[in-house]
Amino acid sequence: MNLPVWVWAVTIVGFLGMIAFDFYLVARNPREPAFRECVAWVSFYVLAAIAFGFVLMATAGVSYGGQFFAGWLTEYSLSVDNLFVFIIIMSRFAVPLKYRQKVLLIGIVLALLMRGIFIAAGAQAITRFDWLFYLFGAFLIYTAVKLVGPQQEDEFSENIALRTAKRILPTTESYRGASVLTRVDGRLMVTPMLIVMVAIGTTDLLFALDSIPAIFGLTQEPYLVFTANTFALMGLRQLYFLIGGLLDRLVYLSKGLAFILAFIGVKLVLEALHHDGFSWAPAVPIAVSLGVIVGTLVVTTVASLAKSRRDQRERPSAATEGLEAGAPGTHDSVTADRDAV
């Protein structure tokens, strides 16, 4: 996929334009966005990604379009799962609701810059070192096994970059609006807003350690890797406010992602073996990969929502049983207290 420089330039300028417009909206009116606004923007970015994929199919071929869709869906699913950690970070640092959009937007920009470096380095590395496919595959399978195991999603561990920033930077006790720098008695200090941005940016960098190998398992084209990652991150700010309550209902999302990462890991190993002359190791077509990813996400979402609905139906019946059994706080205990008085 040999693309002229102007294609890269137009793509990057287009993404920068959307990010600049996002910054303008956030700076003009810092607030918690309304539900309809979030739905509209998330829909816009999803439709933009779908349209981009169809343009790729029409201009570069069905195979490249399929690789983009497979990569975008995988990266988008991983981003949705990572939103749970962002919610924990925001709550832990008590970020005011009206400033959370700015934190997320700057975190997304930092993530794009760092992922761009990762993508460039990865693209160069895999062209020179074929054995990296084995390493990427093994790492994705290991990550999948970790996702299937017991999760501690209610905890957030500070990484070394965040701990270093908190230790060396003089930080105010409270927020000063949306400012990251302020002066206290003539001394320049940072506000907790900067610390939160460091937390969001570096946490997303850690997420890239499994997302970048995953998409390189679906396509080795740097342009497709870059655009799939960027489209997956665009709209993440609005998705944060839209999906916050829904994340608790997607109870099987991690399991579905574990299956997808394991599948891509096995696919990488098989393709590496096939490339090294082992004819018994088949190369997995992109159509199969796309089908597995879409099917897994559909089954995971339907099963999660069905379980959530079933749990909601069981809660009222459990409360009714408690009333009939005379549990503390029920009619019997109230009557006993009244008689005692």
C-alpha positions as CSV (number, residue, x, y, z in Angstrom):
1,M,0.0,0.0,0.0
2,N,2.3,2.7,-1.3
3,L,0.6,6.0,-0.6
4,P,1.8,9.4,-1.8
5,V,2.8,11.9,0.9
6,W,-0.2,14.1,0.2
7,V,-2.6,11.4,1.4
8,W,-0.8,11.3,4.7
9,A,-0.8,15.1,4.9
10,V,-4.5,15.4,4.1
11,T,-5.4,12.7,6.7
12,I,-3.3,14.2,9.4
13,V,-4.6,17.7,8.7
14,G,-8.2,16.4,8.8
15,F,-7.7,14.8,12.2
16,L,-6.0,17.9,13.5
17,G,-8.9,20.0,12.3
18,M,-11.4,17.8,14.2
19,I,-9.2,17.9,17.3
20,A,-8.9,21.7,17.1
21,F,-12.7,22.1,16.7
22,D,-13.1,19.9,19.8
23,F,-10.8,22.1,21.7
24,Y,-12.7,25.2,20.6
25,L,-16.0,23.7,21.8
26,V,-14.6,22.7,25.2
27,A,-12.8,26.0,25.7
28,R,-15.9,28.0,24.7
29,N,-18.3,26.4,27.1
30,P,-16.7,24.0,29.8
31,R,-19.5,21.9,31.1
32,E,-20.9,18.3,31.3
33,P,-22.3,17.6,27.8
34,A,-26.0,16.7,27.4
35,F,-27.0,13.2,26.5
36,R,-28.3,14.1,23.0
37,E,-25.1,16.0,22.3
38,C,-23.0,13.0,23.2
39,V,-25.1,10.7,21.1
40,A,-24.8,13.0,18.1
41,W,-21.0,13.3,18.3
42,V,-20.4,9.6,18.9
43,S,-22.7,8.8,16.0
44,F,-20.8,11.3,13.8
45,Y,-17.4,9.8,14.6
46,V,-18.6,6.2,14.1
47,L,-20.3,7.1,10.8
48,A,-17.1,8.9,9.7
49,A,-15.0,5.8,10.4
50,I,-17.5,3.6,8.5
51,A,-17.5,6.0,5.6
52,F,-13.7,6.1,5.6
53,G,-13.6,2.3,5.6
54,F,-15.9,2.2,2.5
55,V,-13.8,4.8,0.7
56,L,-10.7,2.6,1.4
57,M,-12.6,-0.4,-0.1
58,A,-13.5,1.6,-3.2
59,T,-10.0,3.1,-3.8
60,A,-7.5,0.6,-2.3
61,G,-9.4,-2.6,-2.4
62,V,-11.7,-4.8,-0.3
63,S,-8.8,-6.4,1.6
64,Y,-7.5,-3.1,2.9
65,G,-10.9,-1.9,3.8
66,G,-11.5,-5.1,5.8
67,Q,-8.2,-4.7,7.6
68,F,-9.2,-1.1,8.6
69,F,-12.6,-2.3,9.9
70,A,-11.1,-5.2,11.8
71,G,-8.4,-2.9,13.4
72,W,-10.9,-0.1,14.1
73,L,-13.4,-2.4,15.8
74,T,-10.7,-4.0,17.9
75,E,-9.2,-0.6,19.0
76,Y,-12.6,0.9,19.6
77,S,-13.6,-2.1,21.8
78,L,-10.4,-1.8,23.8
79,S,-11.0,2.0,24.2
80,V,-14.5,1.3,25.6
81,D,-13.0,-1.1,28.1
82,N,-10.3,1.4,29.1
83,L,-13.0,4.1,29.8
84,F,-13.7,2.3,33.0
85,V,-10.2,3.1,34.3
86,F,-10.7,6.7,33.1
87,I,-13.9,6.9,35.2
88,I,-11.9,5.6,38.2
89,I,-9.1,8.2,37.7
90,M,-11.6,11.1,37.4
91,S,-13.4,10.0,40.6
92,R,-10.2,9.4,42.5
93,F,-8.9,12.9,41.7
94,A,-12.4,14.4,42.2
95,V,-12.2,16.3,38.9
96,P,-15.2,18.8,38.6
97,L,-17.7,17.5,36.0
98,K,-17.5,20.6,33.8
99,Y,-13.7,20.2,33.4
100,R,-13.6,16.5,32.6
101,Q,-14.0,17.2,28.9
102,K,-10.8,19.1,28.8
103,V,-8.9,16.5,30.8
104,L,-10.1,13.7,28.4
105,L,-9.4,15.8,25.3
106,I,-5.8,16.5,26.3
107,G,-5.3,12.9,27.4
108,I,-6.5,11.8,24.0
109,V,-4.1,14.2,22.2
110,L,-1.2,12.8,24.3
111,A,-2.3,9.3,23.5
112,L,-2.4,10.0,19.8
113,L,1.2,11.5,19.9
114,M,2.6,8.5,21.9
115,R,0.8,6.0,19.8
116,G,2.1,7.7,16.7
117,I,5.6,7.1,18.0
118,F,4.7,3.5,18.8
119,I,3.3,2.9,15.4
120,A,6.3,4.3,13.5
121,A,8.7,2.3,15.7
122,G,6.6,-0.9,15.3
123,A,6.3,-0.6,11.6
124,Q,10.0,-0.3,11.2
125,A,10.7,-3.1,13.6
126,I,8.4,-5.7,12.0
127,T,9.9,-5.1,8.6
128,R,13.4,-5.9,10.0
129,F,12.7,-8.5,12.7
130,D,10.2,-11.2,11.7
131,W,10.5,-12.9,15.1
132,L,8.6,-9.9,16.6
133,F,5.4,-11.6,15.3
134,Y,6.0,-14.5,17.7
135,L,6.7,-12.0,20.5
136,F,3.6,-10.0,19.7
137,G,1.5,-13.1,19.5
138,A,2.7,-14.5,22.8
139,F,2.1,-11.2,24.5
140,L,-1.4,-10.9,23.2
141,I,-2.2,-14.5,24.4
142,Y,-0.7,-13.6,27.8
143,T,-2.8,-10.4,28.0
144,A,-5.9,-12.5,27.1
145,V,-5.2,-14.9,29.9
146,K,-4.9,-12.0,32.4
147,L,-8.2,-10.5,31.2
148,V,-10.0,-13.8,31.9
149,G,-8.5,-14.0,35.4
150,P,-9.8,-12.2,38.5
151,Q,-10.1,-8.5,37.9
152,Q,-9.6,-5.6,40.3
153,E,-11.3,-2.9,38.4
154,D,-12.2,-0.9,41.5
155,E,-8.6,-0.1,42.1
156,F,-6.2,2.2,40.2
157,S,-2.5,1.8,40.7
158,E,-0.4,4.8,40.0
159,N,2.3,4.2,37.4
160,I,5.9,5.4,37.8
161,A,5.4,8.5,35.7
162,L,2.5,9.7,37.8
163,R,4.3,9.0,41.1
164,T,7.3,10.9,39.8
165,A,5.2,13.9,38.7
166,K,3.5,14.1,42.1
167,R,6.8,13.9,43.9
168,I,8.8,16.5,42.0
169,L,6.1,19.0,41.0
170,P,4.9,21.4,43.6
171,T,1.1,20.9,43.5
172,T,-1.7,22.9,45.0
173,E,-4.3,21.2,47.2
174,S,-7.3,22.3,45.2
175,Y,-8.2,22.9,41.6
176,R,-7.9,26.5,40.2
177,G,-10.6,26.2,37.5
178,A,-9.2,24.5,34.4
179,S,-5.7,25.9,34.8
180,V,-2.7,23.6,35.1
181,L,-0.4,26.3,36.4
182,T,-0.9,28.9,39.1
183,R,1.1,31.1,41.4
184,V,0.8,30.9,45.2
185,D,2.7,33.6,47.1
186,G,4.7,34.3,44.0
187,R,5.7,30.6,43.6
188,L,4.8,28.8,40.4
189,M,2.9,25.6,41.1
190,V,0.9,23.0,39.2
191,T,-2.7,22.2,40.0
192,P,-4.2,18.7,40.3
193,M,-5.5,19.2,36.8
194,L,-2.0,18.6,35.4
195,I,-1.6,15.5,37.6
196,V,-4.9,14.1,36.3
197,M,-3.8,14.7,32.7
198,V,-0.5,12.9,33.3
199,A,-2.5,10.0,34.8
200,I,-4.9,9.8,31.8
201,G,-2.1,10.1,29.2
202,T,0.3,7.6,30.8
203,T,-2.4,5.2,31.5
204,D,-3.5,5.2,27.8
205,L,0.2,4.7,26.9
206,L,0.1,1.5,29.0
207,F,-3.1,0.5,27.2
208,A,-1.2,0.9,23.9
209,L,1.1,-1.9,24.9
210,D,-1.6,-4.4,24.0
211,S,-3.6,-2.4,21.5
212,I,-0.7,-1.7,19.1
213,P,0.4,-5.4,18.9
214,A,-3.2,-6.3,18.4
215,I,-3.8,-4.1,15.4
216,F,-0.4,-5.1,13.9
217,G,-1.8,-8.6,14.0
218,L,-4.6,-7.5,11.7
219,T,-2.7,-5.3,9.3
220,Q,1.0,-4.3,8.9
221,E,0.1,-1.2,6.9
222,P,1.2,1.9,9.0
223,Y,-1.5,4.1,7.4
224,L,-4.3,1.7,8.4
225,V,-2.8,1.2,11.9
226,F,-2.7,5.0,12.3
227,T,-6.2,5.8,11.0
228,A,-7.8,2.9,12.9
229,N,-6.2,4.0,16.2
230,T,-7.1,7.7,15.6
231,F,-10.8,6.9,14.7
232,A,-11.0,4.7,17.8
233,L,-9.8,7.6,20.0
234,M,-11.9,10.3,18.3
235,G,-15.2,10.8,20.1
236,L,-13.9,9.1,23.2
237,R,-14.5,12.3,25.2
238,Q,-18.3,12.2,24.4
239,L,-18.4,8.4,24.8
240,Y,-17.1,8.8,28.3
241,F,-20.2,10.7,29.3
242,L,-22.5,8.6,27.2
243,I,-21.4,5.1,28.3
244,G,-20.6,5.7,32.0
245,G,-23.7,4.0,33.2
246,L,-23.6,1.3,30.5
247,L,-20.1,0.1,31.4
248,D,-21.5,-1.6,34.5
249,R,-23.9,-3.6,32.3
250,L,-21.2,-4.8,29.9
251,V,-20.1,-7.5,32.3
252,Y,-18.7,-9.8,29.7
253,L,-16.8,-7.2,27.7
254,S,-13.4,-8.1,29.2
255,K,-14.1,-11.8,28.4
256,G,-15.0,-10.9,24.8
257,L,-11.8,-8.8,24.4
258,A,-9.8,-11.6,25.9
259,F,-11.1,-14.0,23.2
260,I,-10.4,-11.4,20.5
261,L,-6.8,-10.8,21.7
262,A,-6.2,-14.5,22.0
263,F,-7.5,-15.0,18.5
264,I,-5.2,-12.3,17.1
265,G,-2.3,-13.7,19.1
266,V,-2.8,-17.2,17.6
267,K,-3.3,-15.6,14.1
268,L,0.1,-13.8,14.5
269,V,1.9,-17.0,15.4
270,L,0.3,-19.0,12.6
271,E,1.2,-16.3,10.0
272,A,4.7,-16.1,11.3
273,L,5.1,-19.9,11.0
274,H,3.5,-19.8,7.5
275,H,6.0,-17.1,6.5
276,D,8.9,-19.2,7.9
277,G,8.0,-22.1,5.6
278,F,5.7,-24.2,7.8
279,S,3.0,-25.0,5.2
280,W,0.7,-26.7,7.8
281,A,0.2,-23.3,9.5
282,P,-2.5,-21.5,7.6
283,A,-2.7,-17.7,7.0
284,V,-6.0,-16.5,8.4
285,P,-7.9,-14.3,5.8
286,I,-8.9,-10.9,7.0
287,A,-12.6,-11.8,6.3
288,V,-12.4,-14.5,8.9
289,S,-10.7,-12.1,11.4
290,L,-13.4,-9.5,10.8
291,G,-16.1,-12.1,11.2
292,V,-14.6,-13.4,14.5
293,I,-14.3,-9.8,15.9
294,V,-17.8,-8.7,14.9
295,G,-19.4,-12.0,16.1
296,T,-17.6,-11.9,19.4
297,L,-18.6,-8.3,20.1
298,V,-22.2,-9.0,19.2
299,V,-22.4,-12.1,21.4
300,T,-20.6,-10.4,24.3
301,T,-22.9,-7.3,24.2
302,V,-26.1,-9.4,23.9
303,A,-25.1,-11.7,26.7
304,S,-24.0,-8.8,28.9
305,L,-27.3,-6.9,28.5
306,A,-29.3,-10.1,29.0
307,K,-27.5,-10.8,32.3
308,S,-28.0,-7.3,33.4
309,R,-31.7,-7.4,32.7
310,R,-32.0,-10.8,34.5
311,D,-30.1,-9.4,37.5
312,Q,-32.5,-6.4,37.7
313,R,-35.5,-8.7,37.7
314,E,-34.0,-10.7,40.5
315,R,-33.3,-7.8,42.8
316,P,-37.0,-6.9,43.5
317,S,-37.8,-10.5,44.2
318,A,-34.9,-10.7,46.6
319,A,-36.2,-7.6,48.4
320,T,-39.7,-9.1,48.6
321,E,-38.3,-12.3,50.1
322,G,-36.5,-10.1,52.7
323,L,-39.8,-8.4,53.6
324,E,-41.5,-11.8,54.0
325,A,-38.7,-13.1,56.2
326,G,-38.8,-10.1,58.5
327,A,-35.4,-8.9,57.7
328,P,-34.0,-5.9,59.6
329,G,-35.6,-2.7,58.5
330,T,-38.8,-4.5,57.3
331,H,-42.4,-4.4,58.7
332,D,-41.7,-6.9,61.5
333,S,-38.7,-5.0,62.9
334,V,-40.6,-1.6,62.7
335,T,-43.5,-3.2,64.6
336,A,-41.1,-4.5,67.3
337,D,-39.5,-1.1,67.7
338,R,-42.9,0.5,68.0
339,D,-44.0,-2.0,70.7
340,A,-40.8,-1.4,72.6
341,V,-41.5,2.3,72.7
